[in-house]
Amino acid sequence: MSFMTRLIVLLIAAGPALGSCTSGGVIGDVMPHWAGGLPKNAPPRPGTPEYDAYRQKLEAEAGRDKSKDPPKAKSEGESPNQALPPIH
């Protein structure tokens, strides 16, 4: 077999074998974001002490009275022309 054929066979065989190593979710935790890992602002994994603190923070925020908060600015996803009827 030629070198290119061997390389293709090796990649086809190694792809699923290496892909099966990610079932624990550990690989994505240590990979950089540009290579497919978790982004910097991802919440912590369940079962860790950081996750418990994160959940407590979320629950405290959910229980807070938000009626006195200043109005939020429109986000990028909102259309400025929401008063226009949809085109069918």
C-alpha positions as CSV (number, residue, x, y, z in Angstrom):
1,M,0.0,0.0,0.0
2,S,1.1,3.5,-0.7
3,F,1.9,6.0,2.1
4,M,-1.3,8.0,1.4
5,T,-3.5,4.9,1.6
6,R,-1.9,3.9,4.9
7,L,-2.4,7.4,6.3
8,I,-6.1,7.4,5.3
9,V,-6.7,4.0,6.9
10,L,-4.9,5.1,10.0
11,L,-7.0,8.3,10.3
12,I,-10.2,6.3,9.7
13,A,-9.3,3.8,12.4
14,A,-8.0,6.3,14.9
15,G,-10.9,8.8,14.6
16,P,-13.6,6.7,16.4
17,A,-11.0,5.4,18.8
18,L,-10.0,8.8,19.9
19,G,-13.5,10.1,19.8
20,S,-14.6,7.5,22.3
21,C,-12.3,9.0,24.9
22,T,-14.5,12.0,25.3
23,S,-17.5,10.3,26.8
24,G,-16.5,11.5,30.3
25,G,-16.6,15.2,29.3
26,V,-13.1,15.7,30.6
27,I,-11.4,16.4,27.3
28,G,-13.5,19.5,26.6
29,D,-12.7,20.9,30.0
30,V,-9.0,21.1,29.4
31,M,-9.0,22.0,25.7
32,P,-8.8,25.6,24.8
33,H,-11.9,27.2,23.4
34,W,-10.5,27.7,19.9
35,A,-9.9,23.9,19.7
36,G,-13.5,23.0,20.7
37,G,-13.2,23.2,24.5
38,L,-15.5,25.0,26.9
39,P,-15.7,28.8,26.8
40,K,-14.3,30.9,29.7
41,N,-17.8,31.8,30.9
42,A,-19.2,28.3,31.0
43,P,-20.8,27.3,34.3
44,P,-19.0,24.8,36.5
45,R,-19.7,21.1,36.3
46,P,-22.3,19.6,38.6
47,G,-20.9,17.8,41.6
48,T,-18.1,20.2,42.3
49,P,-17.9,22.7,45.1
50,E,-17.8,25.6,42.6
51,Y,-21.1,24.3,41.2
52,D,-22.7,24.5,44.6
53,A,-21.6,28.1,45.0
54,Y,-22.8,28.9,41.5
55,R,-26.3,27.4,42.3
56,Q,-26.5,29.4,45.5
57,K,-25.7,32.6,43.6
58,L,-28.3,31.8,41.0
59,E,-31.0,31.1,43.6
60,A,-30.1,34.3,45.4
61,E,-30.5,36.3,42.2
62,A,-33.8,34.6,41.4
63,G,-35.2,35.5,44.8
64,R,-34.1,39.1,44.6
65,D,-36.7,41.8,44.0
66,K,-36.0,43.1,40.4
67,S,-38.9,45.5,40.2
68,K,-36.6,48.5,41.2
69,D,-33.9,47.6,38.7
70,P,-33.3,50.1,35.8
71,P,-34.7,49.0,32.5
72,K,-32.4,46.9,30.3
73,A,-31.2,48.1,27.0
74,K,-32.3,46.2,23.9
75,S,-30.1,43.3,23.0
76,E,-28.6,42.7,19.6
77,G,-31.1,40.0,18.8
78,E,-34.2,42.2,19.1
79,S,-35.4,43.7,15.9
80,P,-35.9,47.5,15.9
81,N,-38.9,47.1,13.6
82,Q,-41.1,44.9,15.8
83,A,-44.1,47.1,15.1
84,L,-44.1,46.0,11.5
85,P,-46.4,43.1,10.5
86,P,-44.7,39.9,9.3
87,I,-44.4,39.3,5.6
88,H,-46.0,36.1,4.4
